[in-house]
Amino acid sequence: MLALCFVTQAQQGKNAPAKASLTGRYEGTAKNKAEEVITVSIDLTEKEGALSGTINSSRGDFPITGGSHQRETVTIEFDAGGGTGAISVRISDDRLVGTWNAGDDGGPVDVKKIAAQEGGSKGKS
């Protein structure tokens, strides 16, 4: 009986819908090595396993060039103005919490998914 429970749980895991899409807008803050607070918004699209979008911050705007989403772990790669940068976070409810780095700078990041505004993409098909 116990083995049947494990098999059932494993099958549910395989047949369960994938984690909710990361697609959406996230807002919050990051800090750099100098402990300066940086306001951040991330417009993120996840389509067929690929990540794209834009990171807007008080330090500039950066295109998302790639990344990965494996269960609760997300890596977002971005163009840091000639170099590359990365955000490595874990999904916690509606938040992405972790660290960012670009060149020799980096620090913690904490952003929260913002609910879509009414009248936004609902009317589009």
C-alpha positions in Angstrom: 0.0 0.0 0.0 2.8 2.4 0.9 4.5 1.7 -2.4 1.3 2.5 -4.2 1.2 5.9 -2.5 4.7 6.7 -3.7 3.9 5.6 -7.2 0.8 7.7 -7.2 2.7 10.7 -5.9 5.4 10.2 -8.6 2.8 10.0 -11.3 1.0 13.1 -10.0 4.3 14.9 -10.2 4.8 13.9 -13.8 1.3 14.6 -14.8 0.9 17.8 -12.7 0.9 21.0 -14.7 4.3 22.7 -14.9 5.0 25.4 -12.4 3.1 28.6 -13.1 4.7 30.6 -15.8 7.1 33.3 -14.8 5.5 35.6 -17.4 4.6 38.9 -15.7 5.9 42.1 -14.2 8.0 42.0 -11.0 8.9 45.1 -8.9 11.2 45.5 -6.0 14.8 46.3 -5.1 18.3 45.2 -5.4 21.5 46.2 -3.7 25.0 46.5 -5.1 28.3 45.9 -3.4 28.3 49.4 -2.0 24.9 48.6 -0.3 23.1 51.2 -2.5 19.4 50.4 -3.0 18.4 50.1 -6.7 14.8 50.1 -7.7 14.0 47.3 -10.1 11.2 46.2 -12.4 11.4 43.1 -14.5 9.0 42.5 -17.4 9.5 38.8 -18.0 8.2 36.5 -20.6 8.5 32.7 -20.4 7.6 31.0 -23.7 8.4 27.3 -24.5 11.2 27.3 -21.9 12.8 30.5 -23.1 13.1 33.7 -21.1 13.0 37.2 -22.6 12.0 40.7 -21.6 13.5 43.8 -20.0 15.0 44.8 -16.7 14.3 48.4 -15.8 16.2 49.9 -12.9 17.3 53.2 -11.4 20.7 52.3 -13.0 19.4 51.7 -16.5 17.5 49.4 -18.7 18.8 46.0 -19.7 17.5 43.4 -22.2 17.0 39.9 -21.0 19.0 37.6 -23.3 18.2 34.2 -21.9 18.0 32.1 -18.8 16.4 29.0 -17.3 13.6 27.9 -15.0 14.0 24.6 -13.2 11.4 24.0 -10.5 11.8 26.8 -7.9 15.2 28.0 -9.3 15.4 30.7 -12.0 18.4 32.2 -13.7 17.9 35.3 -15.8 20.7 36.4 -18.1 20.9 40.0 -19.3 23.0 42.4 -21.4 24.7 44.6 -18.9 25.8 47.2 -21.4 28.5 45.3 -23.3 29.0 42.7 -20.7 26.8 40.0 -19.4 24.9 39.8 -16.1 22.8 37.2 -14.3 20.1 37.1 -11.7 19.9 33.8 -9.8 16.7 33.5 -7.7 14.4 31.1 -6.1 10.6 31.4 -6.4 8.9 32.0 -3.1 5.1 32.4 -3.5 4.9 35.5 -5.8 8.5 36.6 -5.2 11.8 36.1 -6.8 14.6 36.3 -4.2 18.3 35.8 -4.7 21.3 37.6 -6.1 22.4 39.4 -9.2 25.9 40.0 -10.7 27.3 42.0 -13.6 31.0 42.5 -14.0 32.6 43.0 -10.6 29.3 44.3 -9.0 26.4 42.4 -7.5 24.3 41.8 -4.5 20.8 40.7 -3.3 17.6 41.1 -5.2 14.0 40.8 -4.1 11.1 41.4 -6.5 7.4 40.7 -6.2 5.0 39.7 -9.1 2.5 42.5 -9.7 -1.0 41.6 -10.5 -2.0 42.4 -14.1 -4.1 45.5 -14.4 -7.6 45.2 -15.5 -8.2 45.9 -19.2 -4.6 44.9 -19.9 -4.1 41.8 -22.0 -7.5 40.3 -21.2 -9.2 41.9 -24.2 -6.5 40.6 -26.6 -6.8 37.2 -28.2 
